[in-house]
Amino acid sequence: MTVFSQGSIRKIVGGEGSIEQLSDVAKSFNAQNIVVITDAGVFATGLVDRPLEILKNAGFNVNLIKDVPPEPSVAQVNGIYAQAKEFACDLLVAIGGGSSMDTTKLVSLMLRNSVTLEQMVKGAKPTQKGVPTLMVPTTSGTGSEATPNAIVLVPEENLKVGIVTDLMIADCVILDPVMTAGLPPRITANTGIDALCHLMECYISAKHNPLCDTFALEGIRLVGQSLRECFTNGSNLKAREKMLLASCYGGICIASSSTVAIHALSYPLGGRYHIPHGLANAILMPLVMDANKDSCLDRYYDMARAIGLDVLSKSKEEAADLFVKELYALNRDLGIKCDLKEKGITVEVIDELVEGAKKVTRLLGNNPKTFTYEEMAEIYRKLIAANA
């Protein structure tokens, strides 16, 4: 058996209407001063209104920070930290997508450790558990509520950096599909594919293990059953619940395994050209999975069955081909596209992209095959041609 380590969330509360348990969960932390962290987009939808009402009605002293930016930089996270520090909080509640949850995890650590974010970006490790965190995801994609990771933008290097420590795993997660029901189709698609990437990449990673495998295959099955339905009928709470679970399962997989080349190659697209994380992963997904398939045919066969393809009479090579075709079809059905030329991404910048991806050794080192410089360049060439 592969040697692995799995940090875990202390408590998960799930199901339609589970947000109503928010005050009971908060009381379990013996909290008095709560800081709720979200972004302007989520705040504008009114999704934060009910959680705030629940907490205030229960007698908590609640402070709201509502300006987490998309894909936050080191300086922007430090700004959120400065706001949170003023409130002497004993519980942080993140309501939103990956940016809000990642920011909350980093703020939690900085409130209880002397290490700075700049030092963490360079590899310094905090030593103390941070202020307790409670995550309420409003998208089904990042799985950040279950991961020990936080992604932060380092503008001077045109790159996103992943900070990883089990000290960032959330203390509690509330998975309420009602909180995702209003998600627009485009964001449903991009974040949903991000969740699928986490599940698939962790399953084929060199760090895969029995625990990860279990959650990954179940998550892939849930995505196959629900993502298209969530895209076409966002009010279907049963489908939304399946995607929310799949997303969380992806985060659990990351906690003991690792994403691989899809994420590594997507980092320069986000860090240099500001393509949203989920979209960057989505447009790369079928190309990278195609490039990886010959290195782990058994696992592609498993994933093909999990996503719902009839491959029982197929060879492993045929099943892998069908699985990759299904990934292309899924992107088409979800309208996944990105005008790369408009973003300034042309064949002239391929070397720059490859150089950026090469720096993400934490992920490339776990890819099931070692990509050469030319293989990565070819993936980017195909990506640019497909999105011309």
C-alpha positions as CSV (number, residue, x, y, z in Angstrom):
1,M,0.0,0.0,0.0
2,T,1.2,3.5,-0.8
3,V,2.3,5.5,2.3
4,F,0.0,8.5,2.6
5,S,-1.2,11.1,5.1
6,Q,-4.7,12.5,5.3
7,G,-5.7,15.5,7.4
8,S,-9.4,15.8,7.9
9,I,-12.2,18.3,8.5
10,R,-13.4,18.2,12.1
11,K,-17.1,18.4,11.1
12,I,-19.1,18.4,7.9
13,V,-22.8,19.5,7.9
14,G,-24.6,18.9,4.6
15,G,-27.9,18.7,2.8
16,E,-30.5,21.2,1.6
17,G,-31.1,23.8,4.3
18,S,-28.0,22.9,6.3
19,I,-27.0,26.6,6.4
20,E,-29.7,26.9,9.2
21,Q,-27.3,24.9,11.4
22,L,-24.8,27.7,11.2
23,S,-25.4,29.2,14.7
24,D,-25.3,25.8,16.4
25,V,-22.0,25.0,14.7
26,A,-20.5,28.4,15.6
27,K,-21.5,27.8,19.3
28,S,-19.5,24.6,19.3
29,F,-16.4,26.8,18.9
30,N,-17.3,28.9,22.0
31,A,-17.0,31.8,19.7
32,Q,-18.1,35.4,20.5
33,N,-16.5,37.5,17.8
34,I,-17.0,36.2,14.3
35,V,-15.5,37.6,11.1
36,V,-17.4,36.6,7.9
37,I,-15.2,36.8,4.8
38,T,-16.7,37.0,1.3
39,D,-16.3,38.7,-2.1
40,A,-18.3,41.6,-3.6
41,G,-20.0,39.3,-6.2
42,V,-21.3,36.8,-3.6
43,F,-22.3,39.7,-1.3
44,A,-24.3,41.3,-4.2
45,T,-26.3,38.1,-4.7
46,G,-27.7,38.3,-1.2
47,L,-26.2,34.8,-0.3
48,V,-24.6,36.3,2.8
49,D,-27.8,37.8,4.1
50,R,-29.3,34.7,5.7
51,P,-26.0,33.5,7.3
52,L,-25.4,37.0,8.8
53,E,-29.0,37.0,10.1
54,I,-28.6,33.6,11.7
55,L,-25.4,34.6,13.5
56,K,-26.6,38.0,14.7
57,N,-29.9,36.5,15.9
58,A,-27.9,34.0,17.9
59,G,-26.1,36.8,19.7
60,F,-22.7,36.7,18.1
61,N,-20.7,39.9,17.5
62,V,-20.3,39.7,13.7
63,N,-18.0,41.7,11.4
64,L,-18.2,41.4,7.7
65,I,-15.3,41.7,5.2
66,K,-16.8,41.7,1.7
67,D,-14.0,42.7,-0.6
68,V,-11.9,39.6,-1.4
69,P,-10.9,40.0,-5.0
70,P,-10.8,37.2,-7.6
71,E,-7.5,35.5,-7.7
72,P,-6.1,37.6,-4.8
73,S,-2.4,38.6,-4.7
74,V,-0.1,38.6,-1.6
75,A,-0.7,42.3,-1.0
76,Q,-4.5,41.8,-1.3
77,V,-4.5,38.9,1.2
78,N,-2.4,41.0,3.5
79,G,-5.1,43.8,3.3
80,I,-7.8,41.3,4.3
81,Y,-5.6,40.1,7.2
82,A,-5.2,43.7,8.4
83,Q,-9.0,44.1,8.5
84,A,-9.6,40.9,10.3
85,K,-6.9,41.6,12.9
86,E,-8.8,44.7,14.0
87,F,-11.7,42.6,15.2
88,A,-10.0,40.2,17.6
89,C,-12.1,37.4,16.2
90,D,-12.2,33.8,17.5
91,L,-14.0,32.3,14.5
92,L,-13.6,33.0,10.7
93,V,-16.5,32.1,8.4
94,A,-15.8,32.0,4.7
95,I,-18.8,32.3,2.4
96,G,-17.9,32.0,-1.3
97,G,-15.6,30.3,-3.8
98,G,-12.0,29.4,-3.7
99,S,-10.7,32.9,-3.4
100,S,-12.7,33.6,-0.3
101,M,-11.9,30.3,1.3
102,D,-8.2,30.4,0.5
103,T,-7.9,33.9,1.8
104,T,-9.7,32.9,5.0
105,K,-7.3,30.0,5.5
106,L,-4.3,32.2,5.1
107,V,-5.7,34.9,7.4
108,S,-6.4,32.3,10.0
109,L,-2.8,31.3,10.1
110,M,-1.4,34.8,10.1
111,L,-3.6,35.7,13.1
112,R,-1.9,33.0,15.2
113,N,1.6,32.8,13.8
114,S,4.5,35.2,13.4
115,V,5.3,34.0,9.9
116,T,4.3,36.5,7.2
117,L,2.6,35.6,3.9
118,E,5.6,36.7,2.0
119,Q,7.7,34.2,4.0
120,M,5.1,31.4,3.4
121,V,5.2,32.0,-0.3
122,K,9.0,31.4,-0.1
123,G,8.5,28.1,1.8
124,A,8.4,29.1,5.5
125,K,6.0,27.0,7.5
126,P,3.7,28.2,10.3
127,T,3.8,26.1,13.5
128,Q,0.5,26.9,15.2
129,K,-3.1,26.1,14.2
130,G,-4.8,29.3,13.2
131,V,-8.1,30.9,14.3
132,P,-10.9,28.2,13.7
133,T,-12.4,28.3,10.3
134,L,-15.9,27.5,9.0
135,M,-16.3,27.2,5.3
136,V,-19.6,27.7,3.3
137,P,-18.8,27.1,-0.4
138,T,-21.1,28.8,-2.9
139,T,-19.5,27.1,-5.9
140,S,-18.9,23.5,-6.7
141,G,-15.4,23.5,-7.9
142,T,-12.4,24.4,-5.9
143,G,-12.9,22.0,-3.0
144,S,-11.0,24.5,-1.0
145,E,-13.2,23.8,2.0
146,A,-11.5,20.4,2.3
147,T,-7.9,21.1,1.2
148,P,-4.7,22.0,3.1
149,N,-3.9,24.3,0.2
150,A,-4.3,28.0,-0.6
151,I,-3.4,29.7,-3.9
152,V,-2.1,33.2,-4.0
153,L,-0.9,35.4,-6.8
154,V,2.6,36.7,-6.9
155,P,2.4,39.5,-9.5
156,E,6.1,40.2,-9.7
157,E,6.7,36.6,-10.8
158,N,3.5,36.4,-13.0
159,L,2.7,33.2,-11.2
160,K,0.3,31.7,-8.7
161,V,1.9,29.9,-5.7
162,G,0.3,27.1,-3.7
163,I,0.9,27.2,0.0
164,V,0.3,23.8,1.6
165,T,0.0,22.8,5.3
166,D,-2.5,20.6,7.2
167,L,-2.9,23.5,9.6
168,M,-5.1,25.1,7.0
169,I,-7.7,22.3,6.8
170,A,-11.1,23.8,7.8
171,D,-12.5,23.0,11.2
172,C,-16.1,22.8,9.8
173,V,-17.8,22.8,6.4
174,I,-21.4,23.4,5.6
175,L,-22.4,21.9,2.2
176,D,-25.8,23.4,1.4
177,P,-26.9,23.2,-2.3
178,V,-29.2,26.2,-1.8
179,M,-26.0,28.3,-1.5
180,T,-25.0,27.3,-5.0
181,A,-28.5,27.3,-6.8
182,G,-28.1,30.8,-8.2
183,L,-24.7,30.1,-9.8
184,P,-24.7,31.3,-13.5
185,P,-24.3,28.6,-16.1
186,R,-20.8,29.8,-17.2
187,I,-19.5,29.7,-13.6
188,T,-21.2,26.4,-13.0
189,A,-19.4,25.0,-16.0
190,N,-15.9,26.4,-15.2
191,T,-16.0,25.4,-11.5
192,G,-17.6,22.1,-12.2
193,I,-14.8,21.1,-14.6
194,D,-12.3,22.3,-11.9
195,A,-13.8,19.8,-9.5
196,L,-13.5,17.1,-12.1
197,C,-9.9,18.0,-12.7
198,H,-9.1,17.6,-9.0
199,L,-10.7,14.2,-8.9
200,M,-9.1,12.9,-12.1
201,E,-5.6,14.4,-11.4
202,C,-5.5,13.0,-7.8
203,Y,-6.6,9.6,-9.1
204,I,-3.7,9.4,-11.7
205,S,-1.2,11.2,-9.5
206,A,2.0,9.5,-8.3
207,K,0.6,10.2,-4.8
208,H,-2.7,8.4,-5.3
209,N,-3.7,6.0,-2.5
210,P,-6.6,3.9,-1.4
211,L,-8.4,6.7,0.4
212,C,-8.0,9.1,-2.4
213,D,-9.0,6.5,-5.0
214,T,-12.3,5.9,-3.1
215,F,-13.3,9.5,-3.0
216,A,-12.0,10.3,-6.5
217,L,-14.1,7.6,-8.3
218,E,-17.2,8.4,-6.4
219,G,-16.7,12.1,-7.2
220,I,-16.2,11.4,-10.9
221,R,-19.4,9.4,-10.8
222,L,-21.3,12.3,-9.2
223,V,-20.0,14.7,-11.8
224,G,-21.0,12.4,-14.6
225,Q,-24.6,12.3,-13.2
226,S,-25.0,16.0,-12.4
227,L,-22.8,18.5,-14.1
228,R,-24.7,18.8,-17.4
229,E,-27.9,19.0,-15.4
230,C,-26.6,21.8,-13.2
231,F,-25.5,23.7,-16.3
232,T,-28.9,23.5,-18.0
233,N,-31.1,23.5,-14.9
234,G,-29.4,25.3,-12.1
235,S,-32.4,25.2,-9.8
236,N,-32.2,21.4,-9.6
237,L,-31.0,21.1,-6.0
238,K,-30.5,17.3,-6.2
239,A,-28.0,17.8,-9.0
240,R,-26.5,20.8,-7.2
241,E,-26.0,18.6,-4.1
242,K,-24.2,16.0,-6.0
243,M,-21.8,18.5,-7.5
244,L,-21.2,20.1,-4.1
245,L,-20.3,16.6,-2.8
246,A,-18.1,15.9,-5.8
247,S,-16.3,19.2,-5.2
248,C,-15.7,18.4,-1.6
249,Y,-14.5,14.9,-2.4
250,G,-12.0,16.5,-4.8
251,G,-10.7,18.6,-2.0
252,I,-10.4,15.6,0.3
253,C,-8.4,13.8,-2.5
254,I,-6.0,16.8,-2.7
255,A,-5.5,16.5,1.1
256,S,-3.8,13.1,0.6
257,S,-2.8,13.1,-3.1
258,S,-2.1,15.9,-5.5
259,T,-3.2,17.6,-8.7
260,V,-0.8,17.2,-11.6
261,A,-0.1,18.6,-15.0
262,I,-3.4,20.3,-15.7
263,H,-3.0,22.6,-12.8
264,A,0.7,23.0,-13.4
265,L,0.1,24.2,-17.0
266,S,-2.8,26.3,-16.0
267,Y,-0.8,28.4,-13.4
268,P,0.9,30.6,-16.1
269,L,-2.5,31.2,-17.8
270,G,-3.8,32.6,-14.5
271,G,-0.7,34.2,-13.1
272,R,0.4,35.9,-16.3
273,Y,-2.8,36.4,-18.3
274,H,-5.4,36.4,-15.5
275,I,-7.6,33.7,-16.9
276,P,-9.8,32.5,-14.1
277,H,-8.5,29.3,-12.4
278,G,-11.5,27.1,-13.3
279,L,-11.5,28.2,-16.9
280,A,-7.8,27.7,-17.3
281,N,-8.1,24.2,-16.0
282,A,-11.1,23.4,-18.1
283,I,-9.6,24.4,-21.5
284,L,-6.4,22.4,-20.7
285,M,-8.2,19.4,-19.3
286,P,-8.9,17.2,-22.3
287,L,-5.5,18.0,-23.9
288,V,-3.5,17.1,-20.8
289,M,-5.6,14.0,-20.1
290,D,-5.0,12.9,-23.6
291,A,-1.3,13.3,-23.3
292,N,-1.3,11.3,-20.0
293,K,-3.5,8.4,-21.0
294,D,-0.9,5.9,-22.2
295,S,0.9,6.1,-18.9
296,C,-2.0,4.7,-16.7
297,L,-4.5,2.9,-18.9
298,D,-5.9,0.9,-15.9
299,R,-6.9,4.2,-14.2
300,Y,-8.5,5.6,-17.3
301,Y,-10.6,2.5,-17.6
302,D,-11.7,3.0,-14.0
303,M,-12.6,6.7,-14.6
304,A,-14.4,5.8,-17.8
305,R,-16.7,3.4,-15.9
306,A,-17.1,5.9,-13.1
307,I,-18.2,8.7,-15.3
308,G,-20.9,6.5,-16.9
309,L,-19.4,5.1,-20.1
310,D,-20.2,1.6,-21.3
311,V,-16.7,0.2,-21.6
312,L,-17.1,-3.4,-20.2
313,S,-16.5,-4.9,-23.7
314,K,-13.7,-2.5,-24.5
315,S,-10.0,-2.9,-24.2
316,K,-8.2,-0.5,-21.8
317,E,-6.8,1.4,-24.7
318,E,-10.3,1.8,-26.2
319,A,-11.8,2.8,-22.9
320,A,-9.1,5.5,-22.4
321,D,-9.8,6.9,-25.8
322,L,-13.5,7.0,-25.1
323,F,-12.9,8.7,-21.8
324,V,-10.8,11.4,-23.4
325,K,-13.5,11.9,-26.1
326,E,-16.1,12.3,-23.3
327,L,-14.0,15.1,-21.7
328,Y,-13.9,16.9,-25.0
329,A,-17.7,16.4,-25.3
330,L,-18.3,17.6,-21.8
331,N,-16.4,20.9,-22.6
332,R,-18.5,21.3,-25.8
333,D,-21.8,20.7,-24.0
334,L,-20.9,23.2,-21.3
335,G,-19.8,25.9,-23.7
336,I,-16.2,25.9,-22.3
337,K,-14.2,28.4,-24.4
338,C,-11.7,31.2,-24.0
339,D,-10.5,33.8,-26.5
340,L,-6.8,33.3,-25.9
341,K,-5.8,35.8,-28.6
342,E,-7.8,38.5,-26.8
343,K,-5.8,37.7,-23.7
344,G,-2.5,38.0,-25.6
345,I,-1.8,34.3,-25.7
346,T,-0.4,33.4,-29.1
347,V,2.2,30.9,-30.4
348,E,4.8,33.6,-29.7
349,V,4.5,33.2,-25.9
350,I,4.6,29.4,-25.8
351,D,8.2,29.4,-24.5
352,E,7.1,31.9,-21.8
353,L,4.2,29.6,-20.8
354,V,6.4,26.5,-20.6
355,E,9.0,28.3,-18.5
356,G,6.2,29.3,-16.1
357,A,4.8,25.8,-15.9
358,K,8.2,24.3,-15.4
359,K,8.4,26.1,-12.1
360,V,5.4,24.2,-10.7
361,T,7.6,21.2,-9.8
362,R,5.3,20.4,-6.8
363,L,2.7,19.3,-9.3
364,L,4.7,18.2,-12.3
365,G,6.7,15.8,-10.1
366,N,3.5,13.9,-9.4
367,N,2.3,13.6,-13.0
368,P,2.1,10.0,-14.1
369,K,4.6,10.7,-16.9
370,T,7.4,13.2,-17.1
371,F,6.5,15.8,-19.7
372,T,9.4,17.1,-21.8
373,Y,9.7,20.8,-22.7
374,E,8.5,20.0,-26.2
375,E,5.5,18.0,-24.9
376,M,4.3,20.9,-22.8
377,A,4.9,23.3,-25.7
378,E,2.8,21.0,-27.9
379,I,-0.1,21.0,-25.4
380,Y,0.0,24.8,-25.4
381,R,0.1,24.9,-29.3
382,K,-2.9,22.7,-29.5
383,L,-4.7,24.8,-26.8
384,I,-4.0,28.0,-28.8
385,A,-5.2,26.3,-32.1
386,A,-8.4,25.0,-30.4
387,N,-9.2,28.5,-29.0
388,A,-8.2,30.5,-32.0
